[in-house]
Amino acid sequence: MRGKTAEDRSLIDLLDPVAEAAGYEIVRLRLMGGTQSRRLQVMAERPDGEMNVEDCAKLSRAVSEVLDAADPIKGDYLLEVSSPGVDRPLTRLKDFETFEGYEARLELDRLADGRKRFRGELAGIEGDNVCINLEGEAETALVPFAWVIEAKLVMTDQLMKKGAEQRAARAAANEDLSESEED
């Protein structure tokens, strides 16, 4: 899920060690567009889940060096490094555990209980299964992670509140850092 196509997965194999060496984890990578004016989108974060503008610039420089040397993409492309954002994609099994209690949408590569799309509250993981509480269902559904082709947090008041709290904490930390530099 971190990469959709074989080309995406090949780029992840090339860039994962670069990101890790720089202190980041690639959440998702997509090479989009046809043969001209393609865009390489790399969503990443630090192990603590944060990713600010300076982090994006640092990772972009590290990734650019490797891409320039290896030249794995034919033609011109634009590199875009970003954070996953508040309503982020869930691409790794650990994401479903980290965001337990939040609402998410899942799309599967096959039918399960007569459907491919599910929406509900994440209830963690169990082995290699994603646990999700579906509205109207008494029991928690277990969905094999290998079946999930797309998953994303749903923008809810709870999620927006969490995002606002994180922004406030970052602003306070930056303010404390500015004050200590002035001393």
C-alpha positions as CSV (number, residue, x, y, z in Angstrom):
1,M,0.0,0.0,0.0
2,R,2.9,2.3,0.5
3,G,3.4,2.0,-3.3
4,K,0.7,1.2,-5.8
5,T,2.7,0.2,-8.8
6,A,5.8,-1.9,-9.4
7,E,7.6,1.3,-10.2
8,D,6.5,2.8,-6.9
9,R,7.6,-0.2,-5.0
10,S,11.0,-0.2,-6.7
11,L,11.5,3.5,-5.8
12,I,10.5,2.7,-2.2
13,D,13.2,0.0,-2.1
14,L,15.7,2.6,-3.3
15,L,14.6,5.4,-1.1
16,D,13.7,3.7,2.2
17,P,17.3,3.4,3.3
18,V,17.9,7.1,2.4
19,A,14.8,8.2,4.4
20,E,15.8,6.0,7.4
21,A,19.4,7.3,7.4
22,A,18.0,10.9,7.5
23,G,15.7,10.0,10.4
24,Y,12.4,9.5,8.5
25,E,9.9,6.8,7.5
26,I,8.2,6.8,4.1
27,V,4.5,6.6,4.6
28,R,3.5,6.5,1.0
29,L,5.2,7.1,-2.4
30,R,3.4,7.7,-5.7
31,L,4.8,8.4,-9.1
32,M,1.9,10.0,-11.0
33,G,1.4,11.2,-14.5
34,G,2.1,9.8,-17.9
35,T,5.4,9.9,-19.7
36,Q,5.8,13.7,-19.5
37,S,5.6,16.0,-16.5
38,R,5.3,13.3,-13.9
39,R,5.2,14.0,-10.1
40,L,6.9,11.9,-7.5
41,Q,5.0,12.3,-4.3
42,V,6.8,11.2,-1.1
43,M,4.8,11.3,2.2
44,A,7.1,10.8,5.2
45,E,7.3,11.4,8.9
46,R,9.7,11.1,11.7
47,P,9.3,8.1,14.0
48,D,7.4,10.3,16.5
49,G,4.8,11.0,13.7
50,E,5.8,14.7,13.2
51,M,7.0,16.2,9.9
52,N,7.5,20.0,9.5
53,V,8.7,22.1,6.6
54,E,12.3,21.8,7.6
55,D,12.0,18.0,7.7
56,C,10.5,18.0,4.2
57,A,13.3,20.1,2.9
58,K,16.0,17.9,4.5
59,L,14.4,14.7,3.2
60,S,13.9,16.3,-0.3
61,R,17.6,17.1,-0.5
62,A,18.6,13.6,0.6
63,V,16.2,11.9,-1.8
64,S,17.2,14.2,-4.7
65,E,20.9,13.2,-4.4
66,V,20.1,9.5,-4.7
67,L,17.6,10.0,-7.5
68,D,20.1,12.2,-9.4
69,A,22.8,9.5,-9.0
70,A,20.6,6.5,-9.7
71,D,18.4,8.1,-12.4
72,P,15.6,5.5,-11.9
73,I,12.8,7.7,-13.5
74,K,12.7,8.2,-17.2
75,G,11.9,11.7,-18.3
76,D,11.2,14.8,-16.3
77,Y,9.5,14.7,-13.0
78,L,8.8,17.0,-10.0
79,L,9.7,15.8,-6.5
80,E,7.2,16.6,-3.9
81,V,8.0,15.7,-0.2
82,S,5.2,16.3,2.3
83,S,3.8,15.2,5.6
84,P,0.9,12.7,5.6
85,G,-1.4,15.4,7.0
86,V,-4.2,15.0,9.6
87,D,-6.5,12.9,7.4
88,R,-3.6,10.7,6.5
89,P,-3.4,7.5,4.5
90,L,-2.9,4.4,6.6
91,T,-0.3,2.3,4.8
92,R,1.5,0.3,7.4
93,L,0.0,-2.2,9.8
94,K,1.4,-0.1,12.7
95,D,-0.7,2.9,11.5
96,F,-3.9,1.0,12.4
97,E,-2.7,0.5,15.9
98,T,-1.4,4.1,16.3
99,F,-4.7,5.6,15.2
100,E,-6.9,3.2,17.2
101,G,-10.1,4.9,18.2
102,Y,-10.3,7.1,15.1
103,E,-12.7,6.7,12.2
104,A,-11.2,5.3,9.0
105,R,-12.3,4.2,5.5
106,L,-10.8,1.0,4.1
107,E,-11.0,-0.4,0.6
108,L,-10.1,-4.0,-0.1
109,D,-8.9,-5.9,-3.1
110,R,-11.7,-8.5,-2.8
111,L,-15.1,-8.9,-1.3
112,A,-15.5,-9.5,2.4
113,D,-19.1,-9.8,3.7
114,G,-20.3,-8.9,0.3
115,R,-18.5,-5.6,0.0
116,K,-15.1,-4.0,-0.6
117,R,-15.4,-0.7,1.3
118,F,-15.7,-0.4,5.0
119,R,-16.0,2.6,7.3
120,G,-15.7,2.5,11.1
121,E,-13.7,3.1,14.2
122,L,-10.2,1.5,14.2
123,A,-9.8,-1.0,17.1
124,G,-6.1,-1.8,16.7
125,I,-4.6,-4.9,15.1
126,E,-4.6,-8.6,15.9
127,G,-1.7,-10.4,14.3
128,D,-1.8,-9.4,10.6
129,N,-5.4,-8.3,10.8
130,V,-6.8,-4.8,11.0
131,C,-9.6,-4.5,13.7
132,I,-12.5,-2.2,12.9
133,N,-15.7,-1.5,14.7
134,L,-18.4,-1.1,12.0
135,E,-21.6,0.9,12.7
136,G,-24.5,-1.5,13.4
137,E,-22.2,-4.5,14.0
138,A,-22.0,-6.1,17.4
139,E,-18.6,-7.6,16.9
140,T,-15.3,-6.1,15.8
141,A,-14.5,-7.0,12.2
142,L,-11.0,-8.5,11.4
143,V,-9.7,-7.6,8.0
144,P,-6.5,-9.1,6.7
145,F,-4.0,-6.3,6.2
146,A,-2.9,-7.9,3.0
147,W,-6.4,-7.4,1.5
148,V,-6.3,-3.6,2.2
149,I,-5.5,-1.6,-0.9
150,E,-6.4,1.9,0.3
151,A,-7.1,3.2,3.9
152,K,-7.4,6.7,5.2
153,L,-8.5,8.5,8.4
154,V,-11.8,10.2,8.1
155,M,-11.9,13.9,8.9
156,T,-13.9,14.1,12.1
157,D,-14.2,16.6,14.9
158,Q,-12.1,14.2,17.0
159,L,-9.3,14.1,14.4
160,M,-9.4,17.9,13.8
161,K,-9.1,18.5,17.6
162,K,-6.1,16.2,17.7
163,G,-4.5,18.1,14.8
164,A,-5.2,21.4,16.6
165,E,-3.6,20.1,19.8
166,Q,-0.5,19.0,17.9
167,R,-0.2,22.4,16.1
168,A,-0.5,24.2,19.5
169,A,2.2,21.9,21.0
170,R,4.5,22.6,18.1
171,A,3.9,26.3,18.3
172,A,4.6,26.3,22.1
173,A,7.8,24.3,21.6
174,N,9.0,26.7,18.9
175,E,8.2,29.7,21.1
176,D,10.2,28.1,24.0
177,L,13.1,27.5,21.6
178,S,13.0,31.1,20.3
179,E,13.1,32.4,23.9
180,S,16.0,30.2,24.8
181,E,18.0,31.4,21.8
182,E,17.4,35.0,22.7
183,D,18.9,34.5,26.2
